[in-house]
Each structure stands twice: as structure tokens, then as C-alpha cells.
């Protein structure tokens, strides 16, 4: 093997390693995003029984003002009653879209 071909192989190997780790970093970033979405959804899930019990004005007073309006919007969306295996994923995506549409609503 010539010196030139060794250099080419080293570069290809280095490029593959960088690419692999770059993809891994994106995967971790995606996992963090999903974790945050699921945590936000969990807040709404936890608060739902109180939302049903209290009137909306008292509910808003007792809960995190930044998140409560988005949860209420989710409760009133037809997707809230979805019961499929993908419920958490669908609702977390819907909640994220609500949070994006509502300025100042993220924690």
C-alpha cells in the first residue's frame, strides 16, 4: 500500500467516525426534545382531573400560568380523547404545536 492510499484511507476513516458521532449527537438532541415534550404532556395529564373538578378561572389560578393555557387548549382538542397506543406521541406533538403557537407559554 502506498503512502498516498494510506492517507486516503485514514481520511475516509476519520470522515466516517466524525459522521457517526455527529449523527449520535443529533440523536441525543432529539431524545432531549422528546423528553421535554413528554414532561410537558405529563403536566397536562396530571392536572386534568383538577381541570374537570374546578372551574377554569380557579384552575388557571392554581396552576403554572405559562403552561396552563396550552393544557386547556389540549383538553378541548378532539385529540385529547384519542386512546391508541400512540396517544402519548400524538398528544405530545399536538401540545408542542400549541406551545409554539402560544407566545410565552413554555416553562
Wavefront OBJ file of the C-alpha trace (Angstrom):
o trace
v 0.000 0.000 0.000
v 1.411 3.373 -0.960
v 1.647 6.354 1.336
v -0.998 8.138 -0.741
v -3.503 5.297 -0.436
v -2.851 5.079 3.345
v -3.561 8.802 3.646
v -6.793 8.447 1.656
v -7.944 5.537 3.845
v -7.155 7.475 7.051
v -9.179 10.429 5.803
v -12.117 8.213 4.864
v -11.981 6.519 8.248
v -11.840 9.875 10.039
v -14.755 11.154 7.985
v -16.824 8.072 8.843
v -16.079 8.457 12.552
v -16.980 12.171 12.549
v -20.176 11.418 10.651
v -21.120 8.637 13.079
v -20.608 10.843 16.145
v -22.370 13.790 14.527
v -25.430 11.579 13.953
v -25.250 10.351 17.535
v -25.238 13.922 18.842
v -28.355 14.677 16.811
v -29.974 11.565 18.232
v -29.286 12.744 21.795
v -30.647 16.187 20.908
v -33.796 14.557 19.521
v -34.126 12.435 22.659
v -33.918 15.565 24.827
v -36.618 17.256 22.739
v -38.882 14.220 23.107
v -38.234 14.081 26.855
v -39.274 17.729 27.246
v -42.402 17.174 25.136
v -43.382 14.176 27.254
v -42.719 16.058 30.503
v -44.965 18.902 29.325
v -47.666 16.418 28.372
v -47.313 14.736 31.762
v -48.082 18.070 33.448
v -51.295 18.315 31.465
v -52.160 14.686 32.238
v -51.553 15.244 35.949
v -53.670 18.396 36.006
v -56.629 17.026 34.024
v -58.643 15.683 36.968
v -58.367 19.074 38.688
v -59.379 20.811 35.454
v -62.554 18.699 35.390
v -63.240 19.422 39.071
v -62.501 23.171 39.190
v -63.947 25.942 37.097
v -61.488 27.280 34.526
v -60.752 30.531 36.388
v -59.723 28.719 39.613
v -57.803 26.144 37.629
v -55.752 28.908 35.986
v -55.034 30.486 39.379
v -53.751 27.233 40.885
v -51.517 26.087 38.023
v -48.374 27.299 36.271
v -49.617 30.304 34.310
v -47.146 29.683 31.487
v -48.339 26.145 30.812
v -51.991 26.161 31.857
v -53.449 27.798 28.735
v -51.754 25.260 26.496
v -53.074 22.373 28.583
v -56.596 23.802 28.419
v -56.287 24.076 24.639
v -55.180 20.425 24.541
v -58.059 19.299 26.784
v -60.505 20.971 24.413
v -58.944 19.430 21.300
v -60.635 16.277 19.911
v -57.244 14.510 20.052
v -57.392 14.541 23.878
v -59.798 11.578 23.756
v -57.516 9.551 21.451
v -56.915 6.137 23.020
v -54.484 4.425 20.621
v -51.078 3.066 21.544
v -49.547 6.202 20.062
v -51.559 8.533 22.341
v -48.540 9.949 24.184
v -46.674 10.674 20.961
v -49.676 12.254 19.238
v -50.631 14.377 22.252
v -47.061 15.493 22.942
v -46.729 16.622 19.307
v -50.064 18.448 19.488
v -49.075 20.114 22.772
v -45.766 21.189 21.239
v -47.607 22.795 18.324
v -49.907 24.596 20.790
v -46.889 25.809 22.780
v -45.239 27.103 19.610
v -48.440 28.946 18.608
v -48.888 30.487 22.070
v -46.157 33.062 22.806
v -44.705 32.927 26.315
v -46.310 29.579 27.130
v -43.172 27.449 27.683
v -41.688 26.849 31.137
l 1 2 3 4 5 6 7 8 9 10 11 12 13 14 15 16 17 18 19 20 21 22 23 24 25 26 27 28 29 30 31 32 33 34 35 36 37 38 39 40 41 42 43 44 45 46 47 48 49 50 51 52 53 54 55 56 57 58 59 60 61 62 63 64 65 66 67 68 69 70 71 72 73 74 75 76 77 78 79 80 81 82 83 84 85 86 87 88 89 90 91 92 93 94 95 96 97 98 99 100 101 102 103 104 105 106 107
